[in-house]
Amino acid sequence: MYSQNVINFNDKSYPSTDAFYFTQNASTHSYSSSRKYYEPITLSIGKNNKGGVILLQKDNLLKLVHDEGFNEELKIEAHLTGDLYIYLQDNSVIHCIDREIYGYIDDTSSVLYYLTNIEIDKLKKSTIVKIVYGLEAGIRETKKYSASAQDNDTTEAINILFNE
């Protein structure tokens, strides 16, 4: 069921889970403190011959829904960069090192991280509740942001993918 998905990144393909959705906890824009933009982050787990990969993606076309009922969109230039920290429900943390495997297509920034078999075993046992990542925006300044899971039970999908 879950492994019918594929991560296609540059010239490689990996069988993968469905995308898991996270909501960024702070706005990328300092000028939008009075407005709340929906800034989704997606994370997919893929399988390779040495363990696994994580594809992290951020759509740079942000959406704002006004109380009056109309929508507003804002396009930004933000690129995912830096190490990724994955916080699990059992209070453990997985630290993924930035190997500078980046992509940017159709207003979406992407970065690929590698997972060891030990890290995959942790992900099989405990669901992801929060992630911390870097975003480079505007004046080439990198800031750290966090995003919370949107009712994702990641363990079932990861177990199905890696137990085939």
C-alpha positions as a Markdown table, in Angstrom:
| # | Residue | x | y | z |
|---|---|---|---|---|
| 1 | Met | 0.0 | 0.0 | 0.0 |
| 2 | Tyr | 2.6 | 2.6 | 1.0 |
| 3 | Ser | 5.5 | 1.4 | -1.1 |
| 4 | Gln | 3.7 | 2.1 | -4.3 |
| 5 | Asn | 4.9 | 5.6 | -3.9 |
| 6 | Val | 8.3 | 6.7 | -5.3 |
| 7 | Ile | 10.7 | 9.5 | -4.4 |
| 8 | Asn | 12.2 | 10.8 | -7.7 |
| 9 | Phe | 15.1 | 13.1 | -6.9 |
| 10 | Asn | 17.6 | 14.2 | -9.5 |
| 11 | Asp | 18.6 | 11.0 | -11.3 |
| 12 | Lys | 17.6 | 8.5 | -8.5 |
| 13 | Ser | 14.3 | 6.8 | -7.5 |
| 14 | Tyr | 13.4 | 5.3 | -4.2 |
| 15 | Pro | 10.3 | 3.3 | -3.2 |
| 16 | Ser | 8.7 | 5.5 | -0.5 |
| 17 | Thr | 5.9 | 6.1 | 2.0 |
| 18 | Asp | 3.1 | 8.6 | 1.4 |
| 19 | Ala | 4.1 | 12.2 | 2.2 |
| 20 | Phe | 3.7 | 13.1 | 5.9 |
| 21 | Tyr | 2.4 | 16.7 | 6.5 |
| 22 | Phe | 3.8 | 19.2 | 9.0 |
| 23 | Thr | 2.8 | 22.7 | 9.7 |
| 24 | Gln | 5.6 | 25.3 | 10.3 |
| 25 | Asn | 5.3 | 26.8 | 13.8 |
| 26 | Ala | 6.5 | 30.3 | 12.9 |
| 27 | Ser | 6.1 | 32.4 | 9.8 |
| 28 | Thr | 9.0 | 32.7 | 7.4 |
| 29 | His | 8.1 | 36.4 | 7.0 |
| 30 | Ser | 9.0 | 39.0 | 9.7 |
| 31 | Tyr | 6.5 | 41.4 | 8.2 |
| 32 | Ser | 3.6 | 39.0 | 8.5 |
| 33 | Ser | 3.3 | 38.8 | 12.3 |
| 34 | Ser | -0.3 | 39.9 | 12.2 |
| 35 | Arg | -1.1 | 37.4 | 9.5 |
| 36 | Lys | -0.9 | 33.6 | 9.7 |
| 37 | Tyr | 0.2 | 32.0 | 6.5 |
| 38 | Tyr | -0.2 | 28.3 | 6.0 |
| 39 | Glu | 3.3 | 27.1 | 5.4 |
| 40 | Pro | 3.2 | 23.3 | 4.9 |
| 41 | Ile | 6.3 | 21.0 | 5.0 |
| 42 | Thr | 6.2 | 17.5 | 3.6 |
| 43 | Leu | 8.4 | 14.6 | 4.6 |
| 44 | Ser | 8.7 | 11.3 | 2.8 |
| 45 | Ile | 10.7 | 8.3 | 3.8 |
| 46 | Gly | 12.4 | 6.2 | 1.0 |
| 47 | Lys | 14.2 | 3.0 | 0.9 |
| 48 | Asn | 17.7 | 2.5 | -0.6 |
| 49 | Asn | 20.2 | -0.3 | -0.6 |
| 50 | Lys | 22.1 | 1.1 | 2.4 |
| 51 | Gly | 19.1 | 2.1 | 4.6 |
| 52 | Gly | 16.8 | 4.9 | 3.8 |
| 53 | Val | 16.4 | 8.5 | 2.7 |
| 54 | Ile | 14.2 | 11.4 | 3.7 |
| 55 | Leu | 12.9 | 13.9 | 1.2 |
| 56 | Leu | 11.9 | 17.2 | 2.9 |
| 57 | Gln | 10.0 | 19.7 | 0.8 |
| 58 | Lys | 8.6 | 23.2 | 1.3 |
| 59 | Asp | 6.2 | 24.9 | -1.1 |
| 60 | Asn | 7.2 | 28.5 | -1.6 |
| 61 | Leu | 3.7 | 29.6 | -2.6 |
| 62 | Leu | 2.1 | 30.4 | 0.7 |
| 63 | Lys | -1.7 | 30.7 | 1.3 |
| 64 | Leu | -3.6 | 33.1 | 3.6 |
| 65 | Val | -7.3 | 32.7 | 4.2 |
| 66 | His | -8.9 | 35.9 | 5.5 |
| 67 | Asp | -11.8 | 35.9 | 7.9 |
| 68 | Glu | -13.8 | 37.7 | 5.2 |
| 69 | Gly | -13.5 | 34.5 | 3.1 |
| 70 | Phe | -11.0 | 35.5 | 0.3 |
| 71 | Asn | -7.7 | 33.9 | -0.3 |
| 72 | Glu | -4.3 | 35.5 | -0.7 |
| 73 | Glu | -1.1 | 34.0 | -2.0 |
| 74 | Leu | 2.4 | 35.1 | -1.4 |
| 75 | Lys | 5.4 | 33.7 | -3.3 |
| 76 | Ile | 8.7 | 33.6 | -1.4 |
| 77 | Glu | 12.2 | 32.4 | -2.2 |
| 78 | Ala | 13.2 | 30.1 | 0.6 |
| 79 | His | 15.5 | 27.2 | 0.3 |
| 80 | Leu | 15.8 | 24.2 | 2.7 |
| 81 | Thr | 19.3 | 23.9 | 4.0 |
| 82 | Gly | 21.3 | 22.6 | 7.0 |
| 83 | Asp | 20.9 | 19.6 | 9.3 |
| 84 | Leu | 17.5 | 18.1 | 10.0 |
| 85 | Tyr | 16.4 | 17.1 | 13.5 |
| 86 | Ile | 13.5 | 14.6 | 13.9 |
| 87 | Tyr | 11.8 | 14.5 | 17.3 |
| 88 | Leu | 10.0 | 11.2 | 18.0 |
| 89 | Gln | 7.1 | 10.5 | 20.4 |
| 90 | Asp | 9.4 | 8.5 | 22.7 |
| 91 | Asn | 11.5 | 11.7 | 23.2 |
| 92 | Ser | 14.4 | 10.5 | 21.2 |
| 93 | Val | 16.0 | 12.6 | 18.4 |
| 94 | Ile | 17.4 | 11.6 | 15.0 |
| 95 | His | 20.0 | 14.0 | 13.6 |
| 96 | Cys | 20.3 | 14.0 | 9.8 |
| 97 | Ile | 23.4 | 15.6 | 8.4 |
| 98 | Asp | 23.1 | 18.0 | 5.4 |
| 99 | Arg | 24.9 | 16.4 | 2.5 |
| 100 | Glu | 24.0 | 19.4 | 0.2 |
| 101 | Ile | 21.7 | 17.3 | -2.0 |
| 102 | Tyr | 19.2 | 20.1 | -2.9 |
| 103 | Gly | 16.5 | 20.6 | -5.5 |
| 104 | Tyr | 14.2 | 23.4 | -6.5 |
| 105 | Ile | 11.4 | 23.0 | -9.0 |
| 106 | Asp | 7.9 | 24.4 | -9.5 |
| 107 | Asp | 8.3 | 26.8 | -6.5 |
| 108 | Thr | 9.2 | 23.9 | -4.2 |
| 109 | Ser | 12.5 | 23.6 | -2.3 |
| 110 | Ser | 13.7 | 20.1 | -1.6 |
| 111 | Val | 16.6 | 18.4 | 0.3 |
| 112 | Leu | 17.5 | 14.8 | 0.6 |
| 113 | Tyr | 19.0 | 13.2 | 3.8 |
| 114 | Tyr | 20.3 | 9.7 | 4.4 |
| 115 | Leu | 19.1 | 7.4 | 7.2 |
| 116 | Thr | 21.1 | 4.5 | 8.7 |
| 117 | Asn | 19.4 | 1.2 | 9.6 |
| 118 | Ile | 19.6 | 2.1 | 13.3 |
| 119 | Glu | 17.7 | 5.3 | 12.6 |
| 120 | Ile | 15.1 | 3.4 | 10.5 |
| 121 | Asp | 14.6 | 1.0 | 13.4 |
| 122 | Lys | 13.9 | 4.0 | 15.7 |
| 123 | Leu | 11.3 | 5.3 | 13.1 |
| 124 | Lys | 9.6 | 1.9 | 13.0 |
| 125 | Lys | 9.0 | 2.1 | 16.8 |
| 126 | Ser | 8.1 | 5.7 | 17.4 |
| 127 | Thr | 6.2 | 8.2 | 15.4 |
| 128 | Ile | 7.5 | 11.6 | 14.3 |
| 129 | Val | 6.0 | 14.5 | 16.2 |
| 130 | Lys | 8.2 | 17.5 | 15.2 |
| 131 | Ile | 11.0 | 18.4 | 12.9 |
| 132 | Val | 13.6 | 21.2 | 13.0 |
| 133 | Tyr | 15.3 | 22.4 | 9.8 |
| 134 | Gly | 17.0 | 25.4 | 8.2 |
| 135 | Leu | 15.6 | 27.8 | 5.7 |
| 136 | Glu | 17.6 | 30.3 | 3.7 |
| 137 | Ala | 15.5 | 33.2 | 2.6 |
| 138 | Gly | 15.9 | 36.7 | 1.3 |
| 139 | Ile | 19.3 | 38.0 | 2.2 |
| 140 | Arg | 21.0 | 34.6 | 2.3 |
| 141 | Glu | 20.5 | 34.3 | 6.1 |
| 142 | Thr | 19.7 | 30.8 | 7.3 |
| 143 | Lys | 17.3 | 30.5 | 10.2 |
| 144 | Lys | 16.1 | 27.4 | 12.1 |
| 145 | Tyr | 12.3 | 26.6 | 12.0 |
| 146 | Ser | 10.2 | 23.9 | 13.5 |
| 147 | Ala | 7.1 | 22.1 | 12.2 |
| 148 | Ser | 4.6 | 20.0 | 14.0 |
| 149 | Ala | 3.1 | 16.8 | 12.7 |
| 150 | Gln | -0.5 | 16.9 | 11.4 |
| 151 | Asp | -1.9 | 13.7 | 12.9 |
| 152 | Asn | 0.7 | 11.6 | 11.2 |
| 153 | Asp | 1.2 | 8.0 | 12.4 |
| 154 | Thr | 4.5 | 7.5 | 10.6 |
| 155 | Thr | 5.4 | 4.1 | 12.2 |
| 156 | Glu | 2.8 | 2.0 | 10.2 |
| 157 | Ala | 3.9 | 3.3 | 6.9 |
| 158 | Ile | 7.6 | 2.9 | 7.7 |
| 159 | Asn | 7.2 | -0.6 | 8.9 |
| 160 | Ile | 5.3 | -1.6 | 5.8 |
| 161 | Leu | 8.0 | 0.0 | 3.5 |
| 162 | Phe | 11.0 | -1.6 | 5.3 |
| 163 | Asn | 9.5 | -5.0 | 6.1 |
| 164 | Glu | 8.7 | -6.0 | 2.5 |
